[in-house]
């Protein structure tokens, strides 16, 4: 299951202004969002200016820009063809203007500009970059080892960018050894991280194992499993253990 919470970083950004102006626009430096959710981008001009129109642009390759939405007193809100149904105004104003991008996909990732077109000073510009992420629920596997007091534990998590995967055990008398980590880049640009280890000190008492997956500032996802209290087969465990390669 993909974690759907958006993460925003708010701060004051000095816009790119003509004639040496130092007006300040409040916006978000980076907005992180999961694929498929709605994203809110906002810009607020913090100094009084005679604003004629607010224009939203998307930065394209090689520094090119594409207008996709405008707001002014005379014509109100306008969303350009190709963006209708995708982009909506949330707060339409000449000092504070924000939009919503519906169900963001990979092609929506990138940087956006809000231009406060003023008279006689020209355009005052703020910038926000949208970064998409994926973080799927980890898969935790517990298998037998050749020793009755050892258990092979592995946890895999897939995300974009690459997640951090951590194994943990609450019981203080148990510990992990022979840790190994493998990274695989998938065809859809996600990365699968698999961490494996041998759990030592197990005495068949149903110990609980945890695995956490995290990327960037997105809240981590945790899963837990309990080692079953069953009669362990040495032969099967030894065969499985030999199929795993561990790196100290």
C-alpha positions in Angstrom: 0.0 0.0 0.0 1.4 3.4 -1.0 1.7 6.1 1.7 -0.4 9.0 0.5 0.6 11.9 2.9 2.0 15.0 1.2 5.0 16.7 2.7 5.5 20.5 2.1 8.4 22.8 3.0 7.2 26.4 3.5 9.6 29.4 3.6 10.1 32.8 2.2 11.6 33.0 -1.3 13.2 36.1 -2.8 11.7 36.3 -6.3 13.6 37.2 -9.5 12.8 40.9 -9.9 13.8 43.6 -12.3 15.4 46.9 -11.4 17.0 45.5 -8.2 13.7 45.1 -6.4 13.7 43.0 -3.2 10.0 42.2 -2.8 9.4 38.9 -1.0 7.0 36.1 -2.2 6.0 33.4 0.3 5.8 30.0 -1.3 7.0 26.4 -0.9 10.6 25.5 -1.9 9.6 21.8 -2.4 6.3 20.0 -2.3 6.5 16.2 -2.0 3.5 14.1 -3.0 2.5 10.6 -3.8 1.5 9.7 -7.3 -2.3 10.0 -7.8 -3.0 12.6 -5.0 -4.0 16.2 -5.3 -1.3 18.9 -4.7 -1.8 22.4 -3.5 0.7 25.1 -4.7 0.5 28.6 -3.3 2.1 32.0 -3.7 1.7 35.2 -1.6 3.1 38.6 -2.4 4.3 40.0 1.0 4.7 43.6 -0.1 2.0 45.9 -1.5 2.2 46.3 -5.2 -0.2 47.3 -8.0 -0.7 43.8 -9.4 -2.5 43.5 -12.8 -2.4 39.8 -13.2 -1.0 36.6 -11.7 0.3 34.0 -14.1 1.3 30.4 -13.4 3.9 28.7 -15.5 5.6 25.3 -15.7 9.3 25.1 -16.4 10.0 22.8 -19.3 13.3 21.4 -20.6 16.1 23.7 -21.6 14.6 26.5 -19.5 11.5 27.0 -21.6 8.3 28.0 -19.8 4.6 27.3 -20.5 1.7 29.4 -19.2 -1.2 27.3 -18.0 -3.3 29.5 -15.7 -3.9 33.2 -15.1 -6.0 35.4 -12.8 -6.8 39.1 -13.3 -9.5 41.6 -12.2 -11.1 42.0 -15.6 -11.3 38.3 -16.8 -11.1 36.4 -13.5 -9.8 32.9 -13.6 -8.5 31.3 -16.8 -7.1 27.8 -17.2 -5.5 27.2 -20.5 -6.6 24.4 -22.9 -4.8 21.1 -22.0 -4.9 21.9 -18.3 -8.6 22.2 -17.8 -9.9 19.6 -15.3 -6.3 19.1 -14.2 -5.6 22.5 -12.6 -8.0 24.5 -10.5 -7.7 27.8 -8.6 -8.0 27.3 -4.8 -7.6 30.9 -3.8 -7.8 33.5 -6.6 -6.4 36.9 -5.8 -3.8 39.5 -6.9 -1.8 39.3 -3.6 -2.4 35.7 -2.7 -3.0 33.1 -5.4 -3.0 29.3 -5.1 -3.8 26.4 -7.4 -4.6 22.6 -7.0 -3.2 20.1 -9.4 -5.5 17.0 -9.5 -4.1 13.5 -9.4 -0.5 14.2 -10.1 1.4 11.9 -12.4 5.1 11.6 -13.3 4.7 14.2 -16.1 3.5 16.8 -13.5 6.8 16.6 -11.6 9.0 19.6 -12.0 9.2 23.3 -11.0 6.4 25.9 -11.2 6.5 29.7 -11.3 4.0 32.2 -10.1 4.4 35.6 -11.7 2.8 38.7 -10.1 2.6 41.1 -13.1 2.8 44.6 -11.6 2.8 48.1 -12.8 5.2 49.8 -13.3 7.7 47.3 -11.9 7.1 44.3 -14.1 7.0 40.6 -13.0 7.7 39.4 -9.5 8.4 35.7 -9.5 8.2 32.8 -7.0 9.2 29.2 -7.6 8.0 25.9 -6.2 9.2 22.4 -7.2 7.0 19.3 -7.1 8.7 16.0 -6.3 6.8 12.8 -6.5 7.5 9.7 -4.5 6.4 6.2 -4.1 6.7 4.1 -0.9 5.1 0.7 -0.8 4.5 -1.4 2.3 7.6 -3.6 3.1 7.5 -7.4 2.7 9.0 -9.2 5.7 10.0 -12.8 5.4 11.2 -15.2 8.1 12.7 -18.5 7.3 14.6 -21.3 9.1 18.3 -21.6 9.4 20.6 -24.6 10.0 20.8 -23.7 13.7 17.7 -24.1 16.0 18.8 -20.8 17.6 19.1 -18.8 14.4 16.5 -17.5 12.0 17.0 -15.9 8.5 15.1 -12.7 8.2 14.7 -10.5 5.1 12.8 -7.4 4.3 12.1 -5.7 1.0 10.7 -2.3 0.2 10.1 -0.6 -3.1 10.0 3.2 -3.6 11.1 6.2 -5.6 13.6 7.5 -4.7 15.3 4.5 -3.1 13.9 3.9 0.4 15.9 3.0 3.6 15.1 -0.4 5.0 15.8 -1.3 8.6 15.3 -4.5 10.5 14.7 -4.4 14.3 13.8 -6.7 17.1 12.5 -5.4 20.5 13.9 -8.3 22.6 17.3 -7.3 24.0 18.6 -10.9 24.2 18.3 -11.2 20.4 20.7 -9.7 17.8 21.2 -9.6 14.0 24.4 -10.7 12.3 25.6 -11.3 8.7 23.7 -8.3 7.4 23.5 -7.8 3.7 21.7 -5.2 1.5 20.9 -5.5 -2.2 19.5 -2.7 -4.4 17.6 -3.3 -7.7 16.4 -0.6 -10.0 13.1 -1.5 -11.7 12.0 -0.7 -15.2 9.5 1.9 -13.9 12.4 3.8 -12.1 11.4 2.6 -8.6 14.1 0.9 -6.5 13.7 -2.2 -4.5 15.9 -2.5 -1.4 16.3 -5.9 0.3 18.0 -6.2 3.7 18.7 -9.7 5.0 20.3 -10.9 8.3 20.6 -13.8 10.7 18.8 -13.5 14.0 20.7 -15.1 16.8 19.6 -16.1 20.3 16.2 -17.4 19.3 14.9 -20.2 21.6 11.5 -20.8 20.0 9.7 -18.2 22.2 7.8 -16.4 19.5 10.0 -13.3 19.2 8.6 -10.4 17.2 10.5 -9.0 14.2 10.0 -5.5 12.7 10.9 -3.9 9.4 10.7 -0.2 8.7 10.8 1.5 5.3 11.4 5.3 4.9 12.5 7.8 2.3 13.3 11.5 2.5 11.0 13.2 5.0 8.0 10.9 4.3 6.7 9.1 7.4 8.0 5.6 7.6 5.9 2.4 7.1 6.5 -0.4 9.6 5.4 -4.1 9.5 5.8 -6.7 12.2 5.9 -10.5 12.3 6.2 -13.1 15.0 8.5 -16.1 14.6 6.2 -19.1 14.8 6.7 -21.4 17.8 6.9 -24.6 15.7 9.3 -27.6 15.5 12.1 -26.5 13.2 13.5 -28.7 10.5 17.3 -28.7 10.4 17.5 -30.1 6.9 15.1 -27.7 5.3 16.7 -24.8 7.2 20.2 -25.7 6.2 19.2 -25.9 2.5 17.6 -22.5 2.6 20.5 -21.0 4.5 23.0 -22.2 1.9 21.0 -20.4 -0.8 21.6 -17.0 0.9 24.9 -15.1 0.7 25.7 -12.7 3.4 28.2 -9.9 3.6 29.7 -8.8 6.9 
